[in-house]
Amino acid sequence: MLDLRLVTTSLAVLAALISVALAEPVKEQAAPVVQSANEARPIRVILPAPWEPTKGQAESVQSSK
């Protein structure tokens, strides 16, 4: 009895998923957006954390030891 309910529920969920997938219009074929230089995203620069020494400071600390 449990197997029959499981199969019935699985088929109902599958049918619901298929009907939803077929009902929605396909929007994946969007036209490419051309950006000018002013609209392009800015370049992000990753800076070291304030507690991390810079390369010059790290070399001077190692040479002084």
Secondary structure, DSSP 8 states (H G I E B T S, - for coil): -HHHHHHHHHHHHHHHHHHHHHHS------------TTTS---------TTS--HHHHHHHHHH-
